């Protein structure tokens, strides 16, 4: 899962020395999303969580409660 960096943000990144395509090793201006999916044995999605801020994560205790059910 990735998101495309907006045109207006590209110049700001470059002005700070952040060259995303160079880091990606291609021409893309994409960054990954943080994602968590919990599925049962039948591949039914029981929980989904995505954020563009990689510092945010779901609480492990919340995930454990879902797994226990």
Residue, then its C-alpha position, 0 to 999 in steps of 0.5 A: x500500500x502506497x500513496x502518491x506525494x502531491x505536486x505541491x509537496x514535492x518542492x518542499x521535500x526537495x528543498x529539505x534535501x528529501x529526494x523520494x525517487x532517489x530513496x525509492x530507486x525509481x522515478x516514483x514519488x510514493x511512500x508506503x502506508x502503515x497497514x495492519x490486517x487481521x483475517x480469520x481462517x476463511x480469509x475474512x477481514x476482521x480488522x483493517x487499519x491504515x495510516x500515512x503517518x508511520x509513527x502511528x500504530x494500533x494498540x497491541x492489546x486491541x489486536x490481541x482482543x480481536x484475535x482472541x474472539 
